[in-house]
């Protein structure tokens, strides 16, 4: 769950909803050559489904016992992440092996900072094995095919980062790969321009609840279930 602190309220956006926006942004990118190639569909599928393992987790949100606020996708316990990523990769891999391998590569990339932490060794062994098996299936385990796969992953990584910035409302600039993004009001500005001069309408759906200390998971879930869906809308454009 993405938890956007708005002062008097929290806006909660599920990871799958954020991923739908990631796909929309990736579809508009014009600067990454693989998106004009034969595997565009797999790249877009990976962007849209990269967080599908969170479906079950976000359906039963929890609180951080220390603060009483909703747990976000960062602070949740490691055991949850160790379970959800293999589930998500397997789901995607059943429909498209390349997309599944891209999702596995994403898991290895975004948690790379935990590689040497106690308790994470089994996660990296499991995800690496899943990725490598999928790469073998598509004939991209080594050589030029592997280099092409790595180039394709760039778009998945970029789409995730840009969508997270918009959904979270992060004002400060964030760098991803060769790009830097920042928020100007409700506009996501990306430098250099990946959109070929186009202005992209963007939106995300969440639920807005009071920013208070929740007594327990049941209190949070009941409040969230009663909340009316809220839409945050804006645009994305390039600069430079």
C-alpha positions as a LaTeX table, in Angstrom:
\begin{tabular}{lrrr}
\hline
Residue & $x$ (\AA) & $y$ (\AA) & $z$ (\AA) \\
\hline
Unk1 & 0.00 & 0.00 & 0.00 \\
Unk2 & 1.14 & 3.53 & $-0.76$ \\
Unk3 & 0.26 & 5.82 & 2.14 \\
Unk4 & 0.19 & 9.46 & 1.13 \\
Unk5 & 0.22 & 11.76 & 4.17 \\
Unk6 & $-1.96$ & 14.79 & 3.39 \\
Unk7 & $-1.94$ & 16.32 & 6.85 \\
Unk8 & $-5.44$ & 15.71 & 8.16 \\
Unk9 & $-5.96$ & 12.65 & 5.94 \\
Unk10 & $-4.12$ & 9.65 & 4.54 \\
Unk11 & $-4.66$ & 8.70 & 0.90 \\
Unk12 & $-4.13$ & 4.97 & 0.46 \\
Unk13 & $-3.35$ & 3.66 & $-3.05$ \\
Unk14 & $-2.90$ & $-0.05$ & $-3.64$ \\
Unk15 & 0.23 & $-1.31$ & $-5.32$ \\
Unk16 & $-1.73$ & $-2.81$ & $-8.25$ \\
Unk17 & $-3.45$ & 0.57 & $-8.82$ \\
Unk18 & $-0.05$ & 2.28 & $-8.83$ \\
Unk19 & 1.17 & $-0.36$ & $-11.31$ \\
Unk20 & $-1.65$ & 0.46 & $-13.74$ \\
Unk21 & $-0.34$ & 4.01 & $-13.87$ \\
Unk22 & 3.19 & 2.67 & $-14.36$ \\
Unk23 & 2.01 & 0.85 & $-17.49$ \\
Unk24 & 0.34 & 4.01 & $-18.80$ \\
Unk25 & 3.56 & 5.98 & $-18.34$ \\
Unk26 & 5.72 & 3.28 & $-19.93$ \\
Unk27 & 3.38 & 3.15 & $-22.92$ \\
Unk28 & 4.06 & 6.86 & $-23.52$ \\
Unk29 & 7.87 & 6.62 & $-23.37$ \\
Unk30 & 9.63 & 7.30 & $-26.65$ \\
Unk31 & 13.29 & 7.28 & $-25.57$ \\
Unk32 & 13.71 & 3.58 & $-24.71$ \\
Unk33 & 14.33 & 1.65 & $-27.94$ \\
Unk34 & 12.96 & $-1.75$ & $-26.78$ \\
Unk35 & 9.48 & $-0.25$ & $-26.51$ \\
Unk36 & 9.46 & 0.03 & $-30.29$ \\
Unk37 & 10.56 & $-3.59$ & $-30.66$ \\
Unk38 & 9.03 & $-7.03$ & $-30.72$ \\
Unk39 & 8.73 & $-7.33$ & $-26.94$ \\
Unk40 & 6.74 & $-4.16$ & $-26.26$ \\
Unk41 & 3.70 & $-6.16$ & $-25.11$ \\
Unk42 & 5.77 & $-8.12$ & $-22.56$ \\
Unk43 & 7.35 & $-4.92$ & $-21.21$ \\
Unk44 & 3.94 & $-3.29$ & $-20.77$ \\
Unk45 & 2.56 & $-6.42$ & $-19.14$ \\
Unk46 & 5.45 & $-6.46$ & $-16.68$ \\
Unk47 & 4.89 & $-2.79$ & $-15.89$ \\
Unk48 & 1.18 & $-3.37$ & $-15.25$ \\
Unk49 & 1.62 & $-6.58$ & $-13.24$ \\
Unk50 & 4.90 & $-5.96$ & $-11.43$ \\
Unk51 & 3.09 & $-5.54$ & $-8.09$ \\
Unk52 & 0.33 & $-8.12$ & $-8.49$ \\
Unk53 & 1.75 & $-10.13$ & $-5.59$ \\
Unk54 & 0.54 & $-7.32$ & $-3.34$ \\
Unk55 & $-3.12$ & $-7.96$ & $-4.16$ \\
Unk56 & $-3.69$ & $-10.18$ & $-1.13$ \\
Unk57 & $-1.60$ & $-7.96$ & 1.14 \\
Unk58 & $-3.38$ & $-4.74$ & 0.19 \\
Unk59 & $-6.77$ & $-6.45$ & 0.58 \\
Unk60 & $-6.01$ & $-6.84$ & 4.29 \\
Unk61 & $-4.07$ & $-3.70$ & 5.27 \\
Unk62 & $-2.32$ & $-3.57$ & 8.62 \\
Unk63 & $-1.12$ & $-0.88$ & 10.98 \\
Unk64 & 2.36 & $-0.17$ & 12.22 \\
Unk65 & 1.97 & $-1.06$ & 15.92 \\
Unk66 & 4.51 & 1.59 & 16.90 \\
Unk67 & 2.59 & 4.49 & 15.35 \\
Unk68 & $-0.94$ & 3.23 & 14.68 \\
Unk69 & $-0.76$ & 4.50 & 11.11 \\
Unk70 & $-1.32$ & 2.27 & 8.07 \\
Unk71 & 1.70 & 0.21 & 7.06 \\
Unk72 & 3.10 & 1.21 & 3.70 \\
Unk73 & 4.97 & $-0.90$ & 1.17 \\
Unk74 & 8.32 & 0.07 & 2.71 \\
Unk75 & 7.81 & $-0.64$ & 6.42 \\
Unk76 & 5.91 & $-3.93$ & 6.17 \\
Unk77 & 7.65 & $-6.98$ & 7.64 \\
Unk78 & 10.23 & $-8.75$ & 5.42 \\
Unk79 & 8.32 & $-12.04$ & 5.64 \\
Unk80 & 5.44 & $-10.48$ & 3.71 \\
Unk81 & 7.75 & $-9.45$ & 0.86 \\
Unk82 & 9.43 & $-12.85$ & 0.81 \\
Unk83 & 6.02 & $-14.44$ & 0.22 \\
Unk84 & 4.42 & $-12.00$ & $-2.20$ \\
Unk85 & 7.17 & $-11.65$ & $-4.79$ \\
Unk86 & 7.42 & $-15.34$ & $-5.77$ \\
Unk87 & 3.63 & $-15.40$ & $-5.96$ \\
Unk88 & 3.52 & $-12.40$ & $-8.27$ \\
Unk89 & 6.37 & $-13.57$ & $-10.48$ \\
Unk90 & 4.75 & $-16.99$ & $-10.90$ \\
Unk91 & 1.42 & $-15.44$ & $-11.86$ \\
Unk92 & 2.95 & $-13.26$ & $-14.54$ \\
Unk93 & 5.28 & $-15.98$ & $-15.77$ \\
Unk94 & 2.36 & $-18.32$ & $-16.45$ \\
Unk95 & 0.96 & $-15.92$ & $-19.06$ \\
Unk96 & 4.25 & $-14.53$ & $-20.40$ \\
Unk97 & 7.68 & $-15.86$ & $-19.44$ \\
Unk98 & 9.50 & $-12.71$ & $-20.53$ \\
Unk99 & 7.21 & $-10.49$ & $-18.48$ \\
Unk100 & 7.65 & $-12.81$ & $-15.50$ \\
Unk101 & 11.43 & $-12.58$ & $-15.82$ \\
Unk102 & 11.16 & $-8.77$ & $-15.96$ \\
Unk103 & 9.14 & $-8.77$ & $-12.73$ \\
Unk104 & 11.72 & $-11.01$ & $-11.08$ \\
Unk105 & 14.48 & $-8.67$ & $-12.22$ \\
Unk106 & 12.51 & $-5.82$ & $-10.69$ \\
Unk107 & 12.32 & $-7.57$ & $-7.32$ \\
Unk108 & 16.06 & $-8.19$ & $-7.35$ \\
Unk109 & 16.72 & $-4.56$ & $-8.29$ \\
Unk110 & 14.45 & $-2.74$ & $-5.86$ \\
Unk111 & 15.61 & $-4.83$ & $-2.89$ \\
Unk112 & 19.28 & $-4.91$ & $-3.87$ \\
Unk113 & 20.09 & $-2.71$ & $-0.88$ \\
Unk114 & 19.04 & $-5.61$ & 1.37 \\
Unk115 & 21.24 & $-8.21$ & $-0.34$ \\
Unk116 & 23.67 & $-8.49$ & 2.56 \\
Unk117 & 21.15 & $-8.22$ & 5.38 \\
Unk118 & 20.55 & $-11.21$ & 7.65 \\
Unk119 & 17.35 & $-13.03$ & 6.74 \\
Unk120 & 17.29 & $-11.97$ & 3.08 \\
Unk121 & 19.58 & $-14.62$ & 1.57 \\
Unk122 & 16.72 & $-17.02$ & 0.85 \\
Unk123 & 14.76 & $-14.25$ & $-0.87$ \\
Unk124 & 17.56 & $-13.57$ & $-3.34$ \\
Unk125 & 18.16 & $-17.28$ & $-3.96$ \\
Unk126 & 14.47 & $-17.87$ & $-4.68$ \\
Unk127 & 13.95 & $-14.84$ & $-6.92$ \\
Unk128 & 17.20 & $-15.40$ & $-8.81$ \\
Unk129 & 16.22 & $-19.03$ & $-9.47$ \\
Unk130 & 12.78 & $-17.96$ & $-10.72$ \\
Unk131 & 14.27 & $-15.30$ & $-13.00$ \\
Unk132 & 16.95 & $-17.59$ & $-14.39$ \\
Unk133 & 14.45 & $-20.36$ & $-15.14$ \\
Unk134 & 12.25 & $-17.90$ & $-17.04$ \\
Unk135 & 15.26 & $-16.52$ & $-18.92$ \\
Unk136 & 16.18 & $-20.06$ & $-19.97$ \\
Unk137 & 12.62 & $-20.56$ & $-21.28$ \\
Unk138 & 12.87 & $-17.52$ & $-23.54$ \\
Unk139 & 16.48 & $-18.14$ & $-24.58$ \\
Unk140 & 17.79 & $-15.00$ & $-22.92$ \\
Unk141 & 20.09 & $-16.39$ & $-20.25$ \\
Unk142 & 23.30 & $-15.06$ & $-21.78$ \\
Unk143 & 24.90 & $-13.12$ & $-24.60$ \\
Unk144 & 23.11 & $-10.61$ & $-26.77$ \\
Unk145 & 19.66 & $-11.88$ & $-25.78$ \\
Unk146 & 20.47 & $-11.20$ & $-22.12$ \\
Unk147 & 21.72 & $-7.72$ & $-22.96$ \\
Unk148 & 18.46 & $-7.06$ & $-24.81$ \\
Unk149 & 16.50 & $-8.25$ & $-21.77$ \\
Unk150 & 18.45 & $-5.91$ & $-19.51$ \\
Unk151 & 17.64 & $-3.02$ & $-21.85$ \\
Unk152 & 13.95 & $-3.96$ & $-21.74$ \\
Unk153 & 13.96 & $-3.91$ & $-17.94$ \\
Unk154 & 14.91 & $-0.22$ & $-17.93$ \\
Unk155 & 11.36 & 0.73 & $-18.94$ \\
Unk156 & 9.81 & $-1.32$ & $-16.14$ \\
Unk157 & 12.11 & 0.31 & $-13.61$ \\
Unk158 & 11.43 & 3.79 & $-14.93$ \\
Unk159 & 7.65 & 3.32 & $-15.05$ \\
Unk160 & 7.59 & 2.09 & $-11.46$ \\
Unk161 & 9.65 & 5.03 & $-10.24$ \\
Unk162 & 7.65 & 7.68 & $-12.07$ \\
Unk163 & 4.33 & 6.25 & $-10.92$ \\
Unk164 & 5.53 & 6.02 & $-7.32$ \\
Unk165 & 6.57 & 9.66 & $-7.40$ \\
Unk166 & 3.18 & 10.79 & $-8.68$ \\
Unk167 & 1.13 & 8.54 & $-6.40$ \\
Unk168 & 3.19 & 9.42 & $-3.33$ \\
Unk169 & 3.28 & 13.12 & $-4.16$ \\
Unk170 & 7.02 & 13.31 & $-3.55$ \\
Unk171 & 8.03 & 16.92 & $-4.14$ \\
Unk172 & 11.78 & 16.42 & $-4.04$ \\
Unk173 & 13.56 & 15.33 & $-7.25$ \\
Unk174 & 14.23 & 11.63 & $-7.72$ \\
Unk175 & 16.77 & 10.17 & $-10.14$ \\
Unk176 & 16.17 & 6.84 & $-11.90$ \\
Unk177 & 18.58 & 5.53 & $-14.52$ \\
Unk178 & 19.32 & 8.51 & $-16.81$ \\
Unk179 & 16.25 & 10.51 & $-15.79$ \\
Unk180 & 15.28 & 12.89 & $-13.02$ \\
Unk181 & 11.68 & 13.54 & $-12.02$ \\
Unk182 & 10.01 & 16.08 & $-9.76$ \\
Unk183 & 6.49 & 17.25 & $-8.97$ \\
Unk184 & 5.30 & 20.73 & $-9.95$ \\
Unk185 & 1.88 & 20.87 & $-8.32$ \\
Unk186 & 0.00 & 17.98 & $-9.93$ \\
Unk187 & 2.43 & 17.74 & $-12.86$ \\
Unk188 & 5.16 & 15.12 & $-13.00$ \\
Unk189 & 8.13 & 16.67 & $-14.80$ \\
Unk190 & 10.78 & 14.32 & $-16.21$ \\
Unk191 & 14.21 & 15.36 & $-17.51$ \\
Unk192 & 15.30 & 14.56 & $-20.17$ \\
Unk193 & 11.91 & 14.35 & $-21.87$ \\
Unk194 & 10.99 & 10.67 & $-22.38$ \\
Unk195 & 7.60 & 11.43 & $-23.94$ \\
Unk196 & 8.60 & 13.01 & $-27.25$ \\
Unk197 & 7.05 & 16.36 & $-26.36$ \\
Unk198 & 3.66 & 14.91 & $-25.42$ \\
Unk199 & 1.77 & 15.82 & $-22.26$ \\
Unk200 & 0.33 & 12.68 & $-20.68$ \\
Unk201 & $-2.87$ & 12.82 & $-18.57$ \\
Unk202 & $-2.35$ & 10.70 & $-15.45$ \\
Unk203 & $-4.63$ & 9.57 & $-12.64$ \\
Unk204 & $-4.61$ & 7.20 & $-9.71$ \\
Unk205 & $-7.45$ & 5.90 & $-7.58$ \\
Unk206 & $-7.18$ & 5.57 & $-3.82$ \\
Unk207 & $-9.20$ & 5.88 & $-0.64$ \\
Unk208 & $-8.92$ & 8.81 & 1.76 \\
Unk209 & $-9.22$ & 8.20 & 5.51 \\
Unk210 & $-8.61$ & 10.35 & 8.61 \\
Unk211 & $-4.96$ & 10.76 & 9.61 \\
Unk212 & $-5.21$ & 9.37 & 13.11 \\
Unk213 & $-3.83$ & 6.56 & 15.23 \\
Unk214 & $-5.75$ & 3.38 & 14.41 \\
Unk215 & $-6.38$ & 1.00 & 17.30 \\
Unk216 & $-5.76$ & $-2.20$ & 15.38 \\
Unk217 & $-5.94$ & $-3.74$ & 11.91 \\
Unk218 & $-9.72$ & $-4.16$ & 12.19 \\
Unk219 & $-10.20$ & $-0.47$ & 12.92 \\
Unk220 & $-8.15$ & 0.45 & 9.84 \\
Unk221 & $-9.92$ & $-2.05$ & 7.56 \\
Unk222 & $-13.38$ & $-0.95$ & 8.64 \\
Unk223 & $-12.51$ & 2.71 & 8.09 \\
Unk224 & $-11.00$ & 1.98 & 4.70 \\
Unk225 & $-13.99$ & $-0.12$ & 3.61 \\
Unk226 & $-16.33$ & 2.76 & 4.41 \\
Unk227 & $-14.23$ & 5.33 & 2.56 \\
Unk228 & $-15.30$ & 6.70 & $-0.81$ \\
Unk229 & $-12.84$ & 6.17 & $-3.68$ \\
Unk230 & $-10.81$ & 9.29 & $-4.44$ \\
Unk231 & $-9.07$ & 10.18 & $-7.69$ \\
Unk232 & $-5.84$ & 12.14 & $-7.93$ \\
Unk233 & $-5.36$ & 13.53 & $-11.41$ \\
Unk234 & $-2.61$ & 15.46 & $-13.12$ \\
Unk235 & $-0.24$ & 15.17 & $-16.03$ \\
Unk236 & 3.24 & 14.06 & $-16.92$ \\
Unk237 & 5.51 & 15.93 & $-19.29$ \\
Unk238 & 9.13 & 16.15 & $-20.21$ \\
Unk239 & 11.60 & 18.97 & $-19.75$ \\
Unk240 & 14.84 & 19.47 & $-21.54$ \\
\hline
\end{tabular}
